[in-house]
Amino acid sequence: MENFNERKHRQAQPKKNRSNASNEHTSRGFVPERPERKFRHCTCEGEALALKNQRLLALLREQPRGFDDATGAPNVLVITQRFRREHARHMRHFVAFLREQNIRYR
């Protein structure tokens, strides 16, 4: 016969910690698969390079200019971020061209 005067103990069950279980998200949501950008520098040579530099200089001269601190004249060509982004492939040789021609761009 069972002794009903003694208390029966339940078997120990592992407790579930709900706060940790809800914070562990293995998913990052929807992440679209996009190919990596491949930046390629310009491969212009010779006459094509010279013509491209002249075209970029003409486009840059249409942009608003900066003022020279010493004279106060608006003779500094300002290369904006938009211009850099649009013509990023050619910036390497275009900036070198501006230095050779002693054209202020800063």
Jmol script that loads the backbone (N, CA, C; Angstrom):
load data "model"
ATOM      1  N   MET A   1       0.809  -1.176   0.000  1.00  0.00           N
ATOM      2  CA  MET A   1       0.000   0.000   0.000  1.00  0.00           C
ATOM      3  C   MET A   1       0.853   1.242   0.000  1.00  0.00           C
ATOM      4  N   GLU A   2       0.266   2.274  -0.566  1.00  0.00           N
ATOM      5  CA  GLU A   2       0.984   3.544  -0.638  1.00  0.00           C
ATOM      6  C   GLU A   2       0.767   4.337   0.631  1.00  0.00           C
ATOM      7  N   ASN A   3       1.776   5.086   0.942  1.00  0.00           N
ATOM      8  CA  ASN A   3       1.671   5.964   2.083  1.00  0.00           C
ATOM      9  C   ASN A   3       1.194   7.321   1.594  1.00  0.00           C
ATOM     10  N   PHE A   4      -0.016   7.706   1.864  1.00  0.00           N
ATOM     11  CA  PHE A   4      -0.589   8.950   1.385  1.00  0.00           C
ATOM     12  C   PHE A   4      -0.208  10.135   2.251  1.00  0.00           C
ATOM     13  N   ASN A   5       0.443   9.905   3.328  1.00  0.00           N
ATOM     14  CA  ASN A   5       0.846  11.001   4.182  1.00  0.00           C
ATOM     15  C   ASN A   5       2.126  11.682   3.674  1.00  0.00           C
ATOM     16  N   GLU A   6       2.879  10.979   2.865  1.00  0.00           N
ATOM     17  CA  GLU A   6       4.108  11.578   2.323  1.00  0.00           C
ATOM     18  C   GLU A   6       3.824  12.285   1.009  1.00  0.00           C
ATOM     19  N   ARG A   7       4.573  13.295   0.760  1.00  0.00           N
ATOM     20  CA  ARG A   7       4.391  14.090  -0.458  1.00  0.00           C
ATOM     21  C   ARG A   7       5.135  13.446  -1.615  1.00  0.00           C
ATOM     22  N   LYS A   8       4.494  13.352  -2.762  1.00  0.00           N
ATOM     23  CA  LYS A   8       5.148  12.809  -3.934  1.00  0.00           C
ATOM     24  C   LYS A   8       5.876  13.933  -4.659  1.00  0.00           C
ATOM     25  N   HIS A   9       7.097  13.698  -5.008  1.00  0.00           N
ATOM     26  CA  HIS A   9       7.892  14.699  -5.739  1.00  0.00           C
ATOM     27  C   HIS A   9       7.810  14.420  -7.229  1.00  0.00           C
ATOM     28  N   ARG A  10       7.636  15.486  -7.961  1.00  0.00           N
ATOM     29  CA  ARG A  10       7.610  15.346  -9.419  1.00  0.00           C
ATOM     30  C   ARG A  10       9.023  15.137  -9.928  1.00  0.00           C
ATOM     31  N   GLN A  11       9.105  14.490 -11.070  1.00  0.00           N
ATOM     32  CA  GLN A  11      10.419  14.328 -11.676  1.00  0.00           C
ATOM     33  C   GLN A  11      10.875  15.675 -12.244  1.00  0.00           C
ATOM     34  N   ALA A  12      12.151  15.949 -12.091  1.00  0.00           N
ATOM     35  CA  ALA A  12      12.692  17.229 -12.557  1.00  0.00           C
ATOM     36  C   ALA A  12      12.706  17.264 -14.086  1.00  0.00           C
ATOM     37  N   GLN A  13      12.075  18.289 -14.639  1.00  0.00           N
ATOM     38  CA  GLN A  13      12.071  18.475 -16.083  1.00  0.00           C
ATOM     39  C   GLN A  13      12.877  19.721 -16.410  1.00  0.00           C
ATOM     40  N   PRO A  14      13.606  19.697 -17.539  1.00  0.00           N
ATOM     41  CA  PRO A  14      14.383  20.901 -17.882  1.00  0.00           C
ATOM     42  C   PRO A  14      13.450  22.075 -18.170  1.00  0.00           C
ATOM     43  N   LYS A  15      13.774  23.196 -17.571  1.00  0.00           N
ATOM     44  CA  LYS A  15      12.940  24.380 -17.755  1.00  0.00           C
ATOM     45  C   LYS A  15      13.269  25.030 -19.096  1.00  0.00           C
ATOM     46  N   LYS A  16      12.263  25.507 -19.754  1.00  0.00           N
ATOM     47  CA  LYS A  16      12.443  26.216 -21.027  1.00  0.00           C
ATOM     48  C   LYS A  16      12.552  27.708 -20.729  1.00  0.00           C
ATOM     49  N   ASN A  17      13.621  28.274 -21.187  1.00  0.00           N
ATOM     50  CA  ASN A  17      13.803  29.706 -21.018  1.00  0.00           C
ATOM     51  C   ASN A  17      13.233  30.389 -22.259  1.00  0.00           C
ATOM     52  N   ARG A  18      12.045  30.895 -22.154  1.00  0.00           N
ATOM     53  CA  ARG A  18      11.353  31.447 -23.307  1.00  0.00           C
ATOM     54  C   ARG A  18      11.996  32.726 -23.817  1.00  0.00           C
ATOM     55  N   SER A  19      12.601  33.500 -22.978  1.00  0.00           N
ATOM     56  CA  SER A  19      13.186  34.761 -23.433  1.00  0.00           C
ATOM     57  C   SER A  19      14.374  34.508 -24.367  1.00  0.00           C
ATOM     58  N   ASN A  20      15.195  33.518 -24.076  1.00  0.00           N
ATOM     59  CA  ASN A  20      16.330  33.218 -24.952  1.00  0.00           C
ATOM     60  C   ASN A  20      15.875  32.588 -26.255  1.00  0.00           C
ATOM     61  N   ALA A  21      14.865  31.738 -26.173  1.00  0.00           N
ATOM     62  CA  ALA A  21      14.396  31.058 -27.374  1.00  0.00           C
ATOM     63  C   ALA A  21      13.788  32.048 -28.360  1.00  0.00           C
ATOM     64  N   SER A  22      13.129  33.069 -27.877  1.00  0.00           N
ATOM     65  CA  SER A  22      12.488  34.032 -28.779  1.00  0.00           C
ATOM     66  C   SER A  22      13.496  35.011 -29.368  1.00  0.00           C
ATOM     67  N   ASN A  23      14.631  35.224 -28.712  1.00  0.00           N
ATOM     68  CA  ASN A  23      15.625  36.174 -29.211  1.00  0.00           C
ATOM     69  C   ASN A  23      16.592  35.573 -30.219  1.00  0.00           C
ATOM     70  N   GLU A  24      16.611  34.284 -30.339  1.00  0.00           N
ATOM     71  CA  GLU A  24      17.550  33.647 -31.261  1.00  0.00           C
ATOM     72  C   GLU A  24      16.909  33.512 -32.634  1.00  0.00           C
ATOM     73  N   HIS A  25      17.154  34.494 -33.473  1.00  0.00           N
ATOM     74  CA  HIS A  25      16.618  34.463 -34.829  1.00  0.00           C
ATOM     75  C   HIS A  25      17.714  33.992 -35.770  1.00  0.00           C
ATOM     76  N   THR A  26      17.494  32.875 -36.393  1.00  0.00           N
ATOM     77  CA  THR A  26      18.482  32.391 -37.347  1.00  0.00           C
ATOM     78  C   THR A  26      18.279  33.023 -38.706  1.00  0.00           C
ATOM     79  N   SER A  27      17.126  33.594 -38.944  1.00  0.00           N
ATOM     80  CA  SER A  27      16.825  34.198 -40.238  1.00  0.00           C
ATOM     81  C   SER A  27      17.172  35.678 -40.218  1.00  0.00           C
ATOM     82  N   ARG A  28      17.615  36.200 -41.369  1.00  0.00           N
ATOM     83  CA  ARG A  28      17.907  37.631 -41.490  1.00  0.00           C
ATOM     84  C   ARG A  28      16.814  38.327 -42.282  1.00  0.00           C
ATOM     85  N   GLY A  29      15.723  37.670 -42.511  1.00  0.00           N
ATOM     86  CA  GLY A  29      14.681  38.251 -43.337  1.00  0.00           C
ATOM     87  C   GLY A  29      15.011  38.041 -44.800  1.00  0.00           C
ATOM     88  N   PHE A  30      14.375  38.781 -45.655  1.00  0.00           N
ATOM     89  CA  PHE A  30      14.616  38.647 -47.088  1.00  0.00           C
ATOM     90  C   PHE A  30      15.869  39.413 -47.473  1.00  0.00           C
ATOM     91  N   VAL A  31      16.849  38.719 -47.992  1.00  0.00           N
ATOM     92  CA  VAL A  31      18.080  39.340 -48.475  1.00  0.00           C
ATOM     93  C   VAL A  31      18.214  38.971 -49.942  1.00  0.00           C
ATOM     94  N   PRO A  32      18.049  39.954 -50.839  1.00  0.00           N
ATOM     95  CA  PRO A  32      18.129  39.623 -52.261  1.00  0.00           C
ATOM     96  C   PRO A  32      19.556  39.267 -52.656  1.00  0.00           C
ATOM     97  N   GLU A  33      19.669  38.363 -53.578  1.00  0.00           N
ATOM     98  CA  GLU A  33      20.985  37.979 -54.069  1.00  0.00           C
ATOM     99  C   GLU A  33      21.342  38.880 -55.237  1.00  0.00           C
ATOM    100  N   ARG A  34      22.386  39.655 -55.054  1.00  0.00           N
ATOM    101  CA  ARG A  34      22.832  40.566 -56.095  1.00  0.00           C
ATOM    102  C   ARG A  34      24.274  40.232 -56.436  1.00  0.00           C
ATOM    103  N   PRO A  35      24.616  40.311 -57.675  1.00  0.00           N
ATOM    104  CA  PRO A  35      26.018  40.083 -58.017  1.00  0.00           C
ATOM    105  C   PRO A  35      26.876  41.242 -57.518  1.00  0.00           C
ATOM    106  N   GLU A  36      28.115  40.943 -57.178  1.00  0.00           N
ATOM    107  CA  GLU A  36      29.011  41.982 -56.696  1.00  0.00           C
ATOM    108  C   GLU A  36      29.353  42.927 -57.834  1.00  0.00           C
ATOM    109  N   ARG A  37      29.537  44.195 -57.474  1.00  0.00           N
ATOM    110  CA  ARG A  37      29.897  45.177 -58.480  1.00  0.00           C
ATOM    111  C   ARG A  37      31.326  44.943 -58.929  1.00  0.00           C
ATOM    112  N   LYS A  38      31.509  45.039 -60.195  1.00  0.00           N
ATOM    113  CA  LYS A  38      32.848  44.871 -60.744  1.00  0.00           C
ATOM    114  C   LYS A  38      33.299  46.210 -61.306  1.00  0.00           C
ATOM    115  N   PHE A  39      34.204  46.859 -60.601  1.00  0.00           N
ATOM    116  CA  PHE A  39      34.701  48.160 -61.045  1.00  0.00           C
ATOM    117  C   PHE A  39      35.874  47.939 -61.969  1.00  0.00           C
ATOM    118  N   ARG A  40      35.771  48.504 -63.147  1.00  0.00           N
ATOM    119  CA  ARG A  40      36.855  48.390 -64.115  1.00  0.00           C
ATOM    120  C   ARG A  40      37.356  49.780 -64.466  1.00  0.00           C
ATOM    121  N   HIS A  41      38.654  49.954 -64.414  1.00  0.00           N
ATOM    122  CA  HIS A  41      39.231  51.228 -64.805  1.00  0.00           C
ATOM    123  C   HIS A  41      39.213  51.368 -66.314  1.00  0.00           C
ATOM    124  N   CYS A  42      39.369  52.589 -66.758  1.00  0.00           N
ATOM    125  CA  CYS A  42      39.335  52.914 -68.177  1.00  0.00           C
ATOM    126  C   CYS A  42      40.525  52.266 -68.898  1.00  0.00           C
ATOM    127  N   THR A  43      40.287  51.837 -70.114  1.00  0.00           N
ATOM    128  CA  THR A  43      41.358  51.238 -70.918  1.00  0.00           C
ATOM    129  C   THR A  43      41.672  52.103 -72.139  1.00  0.00           C
ATOM    130  N   CYS A  44      41.304  53.382 -72.082  1.00  0.00           N
ATOM    131  CA  CYS A  44      41.573  54.293 -73.203  1.00  0.00           C
ATOM    132  C   CYS A  44      43.081  54.480 -73.366  1.00  0.00           C
ATOM    133  N   GLU A  45      43.502  54.626 -74.617  1.00  0.00           N
ATOM    134  CA  GLU A  45      44.919  54.863 -74.892  1.00  0.00           C
ATOM    135  C   GLU A  45      45.039  55.864 -76.032  1.00  0.00           C
ATOM    136  N   GLY A  46      46.127  56.616 -76.000  1.00  0.00           N
ATOM    137  CA  GLY A  46      46.466  57.488 -77.118  1.00  0.00           C
ATOM    138  C   GLY A  46      45.448  58.580 -77.377  1.00  0.00           C
ATOM    139  N   GLU A  47      44.972  58.627 -78.621  1.00  0.00           N
ATOM    140  CA  GLU A  47      44.077  59.704 -79.034  1.00  0.00           C
ATOM    141  C   GLU A  47      42.716  59.614 -78.335  1.00  0.00           C
ATOM    142  N   ALA A  48      42.233  58.406 -78.119  1.00  0.00           N
ATOM    143  CA  ALA A  48      40.959  58.231 -77.430  1.00  0.00           C
ATOM    144  C   ALA A  48      41.039  58.774 -76.004  1.00  0.00           C
ATOM    145  N   LEU A  49      42.182  58.589 -75.364  1.00  0.00           N
ATOM    146  CA  LEU A  49      42.378  59.101 -74.003  1.00  0.00           C
ATOM    147  C   LEU A  49      42.375  60.620 -73.994  1.00  0.00           C
ATOM    148  N   ALA A  50      43.057  61.226 -74.950  1.00  0.00           N
ATOM    149  CA  ALA A  50      43.105  62.688 -75.028  1.00  0.00           C
ATOM    150  C   ALA A  50      41.726  63.267 -75.306  1.00  0.00           C
ATOM    151  N   LEU A  51      40.971  62.638 -76.205  1.00  0.00           N
ATOM    152  CA  LEU A  51      39.623  63.118 -76.503  1.00  0.00           C
ATOM    153  C   LEU A  51      38.704  62.984 -75.292  1.00  0.00           C
ATOM    154  N   LYS A  52      38.822  61.890 -74.563  1.00  0.00           N
ATOM    155  CA  LYS A  52      37.995  61.690 -73.371  1.00  0.00           C
ATOM    156  C   LYS A  52      38.313  62.735 -72.309  1.00  0.00           C
ATOM    157  N   ASN A  53      39.606  63.041 -72.131  1.00  0.00           N
ATOM    158  CA  ASN A  53      39.986  64.072 -71.165  1.00  0.00           C
ATOM    159  C   ASN A  53      39.407  65.421 -71.560  1.00  0.00           C
ATOM    160  N   GLN A  54      39.414  65.743 -72.841  1.00  0.00           N
ATOM    161  CA  GLN A  54      38.863  67.018 -73.302  1.00  0.00           C
ATOM    162  C   GLN A  54      37.349  67.064 -73.088  1.00  0.00           C
ATOM    163  N   ARG A  55      36.666  65.950 -73.336  1.00  0.00           N
ATOM    164  CA  ARG A  55      35.215  65.906 -73.118  1.00  0.00           C
ATOM    165  C   ARG A  55      34.876  66.075 -71.640  1.00  0.00           C
ATOM    166  N   LEU A  56      35.635  65.404 -70.784  1.00  0.00           N
ATOM    167  CA  LEU A  56      35.392  65.524 -69.346  1.00  0.00           C
ATOM    168  C   LEU A  56      35.674  66.942 -68.858  1.00  0.00           C
ATOM    169  N   LEU A  57      36.705  67.579 -69.416  1.00  0.00           N
ATOM    170  CA  LEU A  57      37.017  68.955 -69.041  1.00  0.00           C
ATOM    171  C   LEU A  57      35.891  69.895 -69.469  1.00  0.00           C
ATOM    172  N   ALA A  58      35.329  69.666 -70.656  1.00  0.00           N
ATOM    173  CA  ALA A  58      34.211  70.495 -71.113  1.00  0.00           C
ATOM    174  C   ALA A  58      32.998  70.307 -70.202  1.00  0.00           C
ATOM    175  N   LEU A  59      32.729  69.062 -69.779  1.00  0.00           N
ATOM    176  CA  LEU A  59      31.621  68.811 -68.854  1.00  0.00           C
ATOM    177  C   LEU A  59      31.870  69.456 -67.493  1.00  0.00           C
ATOM    178  N   LEU A  60      33.104  69.412 -67.041  1.00  0.00           N
ATOM    179  CA  LEU A  60      33.442  69.985 -65.738  1.00  0.00           C
ATOM    180  C   LEU A  60      33.338  71.500 -65.763  1.00  0.00           C
ATOM    181  N   ARG A  61      33.633  72.107 -66.892  1.00  0.00           N
ATOM    182  CA  ARG A  61      33.537  73.568 -66.987  1.00  0.00           C
ATOM    183  C   ARG A  61      32.094  74.053 -66.959  1.00  0.00           C
ATOM    184  N   GLU A  62      31.141  73.171 -67.256  1.00  0.00           N
ATOM    185  CA  GLU A  62      29.728  73.533 -67.175  1.00  0.00           C
ATOM    186  C   GLU A  62      29.215  73.507 -65.739  1.00  0.00           C
ATOM    187  N   GLN A  63      29.924  72.834 -64.843  1.00  0.00           N
ATOM    188  CA  GLN A  63      29.524  72.721 -63.440  1.00  0.00           C
ATOM    189  C   GLN A  63      29.800  74.046 -62.717  1.00  0.00           C
ATOM    190  N   PRO A  64      29.112  74.278 -61.590  1.00  0.00           N
ATOM    191  CA  PRO A  64      29.411  75.487 -60.790  1.00  0.00           C
ATOM    192  C   PRO A  64      30.861  75.464 -60.312  1.00  0.00           C
ATOM    193  N   ARG A  65      31.460  76.626 -60.234  1.00  0.00           N
ATOM    194  CA  ARG A  65      32.876  76.738 -59.874  1.00  0.00           C
ATOM    195  C   ARG A  65      33.047  77.174 -58.425  1.00  0.00           C
ATOM    196  N   GLY A  66      34.245  76.927 -57.936  1.00  0.00           N
ATOM    197  CA  GLY A  66      34.608  77.383 -56.604  1.00  0.00           C
ATOM    198  C   GLY A  66      35.419  78.667 -56.704  1.00  0.00           C
ATOM    199  N   PHE A  67      35.492  79.402 -55.607  1.00  0.00           N
ATOM    200  CA  PHE A  67      36.200  80.672 -55.590  1.00  0.00           C
ATOM    201  C   PHE A  67      37.622  80.487 -55.071  1.00  0.00           C
ATOM    202  N   ASP A  68      38.553  81.180 -55.708  1.00  0.00           N
ATOM    203  CA  ASP A  68      39.943  81.181 -55.274  1.00  0.00           C
ATOM    204  C   ASP A  68      40.050  82.043 -54.025  1.00  0.00           C
ATOM    205  N   ASP A  69      40.710  81.534 -52.994  1.00  0.00           N
ATOM    206  CA  ASP A  69      40.815  82.274 -51.731  1.00  0.00           C
ATOM    207  C   ASP A  69      41.666  83.532 -51.872  1.00  0.00           C
ATOM    208  N   ALA A  70      42.703  83.467 -52.677  1.00  0.00           N
ATOM    209  CA  ALA A  70      43.617  84.597 -52.793  1.00  0.00           C
ATOM    210  C   ALA A  70      43.013  85.742 -53.610  1.00  0.00           C
ATOM    211  N   THR A  71      42.414  85.422 -54.750  1.00  0.00           N
ATOM    212  CA  THR A  71      41.919  86.474 -55.639  1.00  0.00           C
ATOM    213  C   THR A  71      40.417  86.687 -55.539  1.00  0.00           C
ATOM    214  N   GLY A  72      39.685  85.705 -55.087  1.00  0.00           N
ATOM    215  CA  GLY A  72      38.232  85.825 -55.008  1.00  0.00           C
ATOM    216  C   GLY A  72      37.550  85.562 -56.339  1.00  0.00           C
ATOM    217  N   ALA A  73      38.307  85.138 -57.335  1.00  0.00           N
ATOM    218  CA  ALA A  73      37.744  84.867 -58.659  1.00  0.00           C
ATOM    219  C   ALA A  73      37.222  83.429 -58.719  1.00  0.00           C
ATOM    220  N   PRO A  74      36.129  83.218 -59.444  1.00  0.00           N
ATOM    221  CA  PRO A  74      35.583  81.853 -59.549  1.00  0.00           C
ATOM    222  C   PRO A  74      36.305  81.041 -60.620  1.00  0.00           C
ATOM    223  N   ASN A  75      37.551  80.702 -60.369  1.00  0.00           N
ATOM    224  CA  ASN A  75      38.329  79.981 -61.378  1.00  0.00           C
ATOM    225  C   ASN A  75      38.751  78.585 -60.938  1.00  0.00           C
ATOM    226  N   VAL A  76      38.174  78.059 -59.875  1.00  0.00           N
ATOM    227  CA  VAL A  76      38.514  76.722 -59.403  1.00  0.00           C
ATOM    228  C   VAL A  76      37.403  75.769 -59.848  1.00  0.00           C
ATOM    229  N   LEU A  77      37.760  74.772 -60.655  1.00  0.00           N
ATOM    230  CA  LEU A  77      36.790  73.779 -61.093  1.00  0.00           C
ATOM    231  C   LEU A  77      36.558  72.799 -59.948  1.00  0.00           C
ATOM    232  N   VAL A  78      35.317  72.579 -59.606  1.00  0.00           N
ATOM    233  CA  VAL A  78      34.969  71.712 -58.482  1.00  0.00           C
ATOM    234  C   VAL A  78      34.448  70.388 -59.023  1.00  0.00           C
ATOM    235  N   ILE A  79      35.127  69.301 -58.657  1.00  0.00           N
ATOM    236  CA  ILE A  79      34.673  67.971 -59.044  1.00  0.00           C
ATOM    237  C   ILE A  79      33.716  67.492 -57.964  1.00  0.00           C
ATOM    238  N   THR A  80      32.428  67.472 -58.283  1.00  0.00           N
ATOM    239  CA  THR A  80      31.410  67.077 -57.311  1.00  0.00           C
ATOM    240  C   THR A  80      31.377  65.564 -57.172  1.00  0.00           C
ATOM    241  N   GLN A  81      30.712  65.103 -56.125  1.00  0.00           N
ATOM    242  CA  GLN A  81      30.579  63.663 -55.914  1.00  0.00           C
ATOM    243  C   GLN A  81      29.792  63.024 -57.043  1.00  0.00           C
ATOM    244  N   ARG A  82      28.806  63.738 -57.548  1.00  0.00           N
ATOM    245  CA  ARG A  82      28.012  63.191 -58.649  1.00  0.00           C
ATOM    246  C   ARG A  82      28.869  63.010 -59.895  1.00  0.00           C
ATOM    247  N   PHE A  83      29.710  64.020 -60.190  1.00  0.00           N
ATOM    248  CA  PHE A  83      30.603  63.932 -61.349  1.00  0.00           C
ATOM    249  C   PHE A  83      31.574  62.770 -61.169  1.00  0.00           C
ATOM    250  N   ARG A  84      32.118  62.631 -59.960  1.00  0.00           N
ATOM    251  CA  ARG A  84      33.035  61.518 -59.677  1.00  0.00           C
ATOM    252  C   ARG A  84      32.361  60.169 -59.871  1.00  0.00           C
ATOM    253  N   ARG A  85      31.128  60.061 -59.402  1.00  0.00           N
ATOM    254  CA  ARG A  85      30.403  58.799 -59.488  1.00  0.00           C
ATOM    255  C   ARG A  85      30.073  58.455 -60.937  1.00  0.00           C
ATOM    256  N   GLU A  86      29.647  59.453 -61.708  1.00  0.00           N
ATOM    257  CA  GLU A  86      29.279  59.199 -63.096  1.00  0.00           C
ATOM    258  C   GLU A  86      30.476  58.828 -63.959  1.00  0.00           C
ATOM    259  N   HIS A  87      31.630  59.427 -63.677  1.00  0.00           N
ATOM    260  CA  HIS A  87      32.819  59.219 -64.501  1.00  0.00           C
ATOM    261  C   HIS A  87      33.934  58.558 -63.699  1.00  0.00           C
ATOM    262  N   ALA A  88      33.565  57.642 -62.810  1.00  0.00           N
ATOM    263  CA  ALA A  88      34.542  57.025 -61.913  1.00  0.00           C
ATOM    264  C   ALA A  88      35.615  56.256 -62.669  1.00  0.00           C
ATOM    265  N   ARG A  89      35.250  55.650 -63.776  1.00  0.00           N
ATOM    266  CA  ARG A  89      36.227  54.867 -64.542  1.00  0.00           C
ATOM    267  C   ARG A  89      37.381  55.735 -65.037  1.00  0.00           C
ATOM    268  N   HIS A  90      37.086  56.984 -65.320  1.00  0.00           N
ATOM    269  CA  HIS A  90      38.075  57.853 -65.952  1.00  0.00           C
ATOM    270  C   HIS A  90      38.780  58.794 -64.967  1.00  0.00           C
ATOM    271  N   MET A  91      38.414  58.760 -63.701  1.00  0.00           N
ATOM    272  CA  MET A  91      38.972  59.720 -62.745  1.00  0.00           C
ATOM    273  C   MET A  91      40.482  59.598 -62.608  1.00  0.00           C
ATOM    274  N   ARG A  92      41.021  58.413 -62.726  1.00  0.00           N
ATOM    275  CA  ARG A  92      42.461  58.230 -62.548  1.00  0.00           C
ATOM    276  C   ARG A  92      43.243  59.049 -63.574  1.00  0.00           C
ATOM    277  N   HIS A  93      42.896  58.918 -64.837  1.00  0.00           N
ATOM    278  CA  HIS A  93      43.668  59.651 -65.846  1.00  0.00           C
ATOM    279  C   HIS A  93      43.188  61.087 -66.000  1.00  0.00           C
ATOM    280  N   PHE A  94      41.943  61.389 -65.621  1.00  0.00           N
ATOM    281  CA  PHE A  94      41.457  62.752 -65.756  1.00  0.00           C
ATOM    282  C   PHE A  94      42.101  63.673 -64.721  1.00  0.00           C
ATOM    283  N   VAL A  95      42.243  63.211 -63.498  1.00  0.00           N
ATOM    284  CA  VAL A  95      42.891  64.023 -62.461  1.00  0.00           C
ATOM    285  C   VAL A  95      44.365  64.239 -62.808  1.00  0.00           C
ATOM    286  N   ALA A  96      45.009  63.210 -63.349  1.00  0.00           N
ATOM    287  CA  ALA A  96      46.404  63.375 -63.786  1.00  0.00           C
ATOM    288  C   ALA A  96      46.489  64.405 -64.914  1.00  0.00           C
ATOM    289  N   PHE A  97      45.506  64.397 -65.812  1.00  0.00           N
ATOM    290  CA  PHE A  97      45.456  65.378 -66.902  1.00  0.00           C
ATOM    291  C   PHE A  97      45.301  66.792 -66.352  1.00  0.00           C
ATOM    292  N   LEU A  98      44.429  66.975 -65.349  1.00  0.00           N
ATOM    293  CA  LEU A  98      44.234  68.300 -64.757  1.00  0.00           C
ATOM    294  C   LEU A  98      45.517  68.792 -64.092  1.00  0.00           C
ATOM    295  N   ARG A  99      46.252  67.897 -63.440  1.00  0.00           N
ATOM    296  CA  ARG A  99      47.525  68.295 -62.817  1.00  0.00           C
ATOM    297  C   ARG A  99      48.550  68.713 -63.862  1.00  0.00           C
ATOM    298  N   GLU A 100      48.622  67.961 -64.956  1.00  0.00           N
ATOM    299  CA  GLU A 100      49.578  68.299 -66.020  1.00  0.00           C
ATOM    300  C   GLU A 100      49.278  69.660 -66.627  1.00  0.00           C
ATOM    301  N   GLN A 101      47.996  69.973 -66.769  1.00  0.00           N
ATOM    302  CA  GLN A 101      47.582  71.241 -67.374  1.00  0.00           C
ATOM    303  C   GLN A 101      47.556  72.392 -66.373  1.00  0.00           C
ATOM    304  N   ASN A 102      47.912  72.124 -65.125  1.00  0.00           N
ATOM    305  CA  ASN A 102      47.892  73.121 -64.037  1.00  0.00           C
ATOM    306  C   ASN A 102      46.518  73.757 -63.891  1.00  0.00           C
ATOM    307  N   ILE A 103      45.476  72.929 -63.952  1.00  0.00           N
ATOM    308  CA  ILE A 103      44.112  73.397 -63.763  1.00  0.00           C
ATOM    309  C   ILE A 103      43.710  73.071 -62.329  1.00  0.00           C
ATOM    310  N   ARG A 104      43.258  74.082 -61.604  1.00  0.00           N
ATOM    311  CA  ARG A 104      42.858  73.866 -60.208  1.00  0.00           C
ATOM    312  C   ARG A 104      41.513  73.175 -60.165  1.00  0.00           C
ATOM    313  N   TYR A 105      41.452  72.104 -59.410  1.00  0.00           N
ATOM    314  CA  TYR A 105      40.208  71.363 -59.289  1.00  0.00           C
ATOM    315  C   TYR A 105      39.820  71.147 -57.830  1.00  0.00           C
ATOM    316  N   ARG A 106      40.543  71.744 -56.911  1.00  0.00           N
ATOM    317  CA  ARG A 106      40.235  71.618 -55.485  1.00  0.00           C
ATOM    318  C   ARG A 106      39.992  72.977 -54.891  1.00  0.00           C
TER     319      ARG A 106
END
end "model"
wireframe off; spacefill off
backbone 0.3
color backbone group
